[in-house]
Amino acid sequence: MDNAVYVGLSRQMVLRRELDLIANNVANANTVGFKVESLLARTEPGAPASNDGAPRPVKFVLDGGVARDFTQGGLFSTGSDLDVGIEGDGFFEVATDEGPRYTRDGRFTLDELGRITTQAGDPVAGEGGGEIIINPENGAVTIGPDGTISQGENLLGRIAVMRFDDLSVLQKMGDNLLSNTSNQQPQAAPDVRVRQGMLENSNVKPILEITRLIEVTRAYESITRMMESSSDLSRRAVERMGRAN
């Protein structure tokens, strides 16, 4: 197998990974708070498969990780008292068995203890890290722009909205949650506003993702043709050498 085929295979592997990311973006176009992802590709020199007299190493294409666009999606109204959308740069803090997690998904509900939780049942953290407990029998819940939760004149707490200086430390963990992979500590985001009865749309633009899908598919097919041509050239060269002998 010659160098062109090895390099082509490395590029195809990266393109397949990119196709997976694009497909995931399209599948989550209607997921609340989802952030569009793209692949970072990089090149790395490696030893050539064969020495053609060229001293320079061959550069292979590698997966350089996933970039996540945290641009805010549009807010839409739901009318539910426990649906909360973030307006600005921040995340809700969620207490899980594995430690604190962060999300833009504000589809909150109450568990049997009256705690405000995510759809997966994880408690939403209040200011200072404590849980927020609501008694449904005490009337309607009001959530102010600063995250303050009250029932009538009774102040129940404030939803914690946190901010990271470096968003690259956040890693997707499932259930629309992100984990902090560094020692960086999030800070409160007092200038961020929350909107009761609203949720944040995904920031995926389906038309752009479909366009990317077509471009990546064409690139994959082009490399396949190049690799087939390279293999055919090598095969014919071997056949000619055989006839010459």
Secondary structure by P-SEA (a helix, b strand, c coil): ccaaaaaaaaaaaaaaaaaaaaaaaaaaccccbbbbbbbbbbbbbccccccccccbbbbbbbbcbbbbbccccbbbbcccccbbbbccbbbbbbbccccbbbbcccccccccccccccccbbbbbcccbbbbbbcccccbbbbcccccccccccccbbbbbbbbccccccccccccbbbbcccbbbbbcccbbbbccccccccccaaaaaaaaaaaaaaaaaaaaaaaaaaaaaaaaaaaaaaac
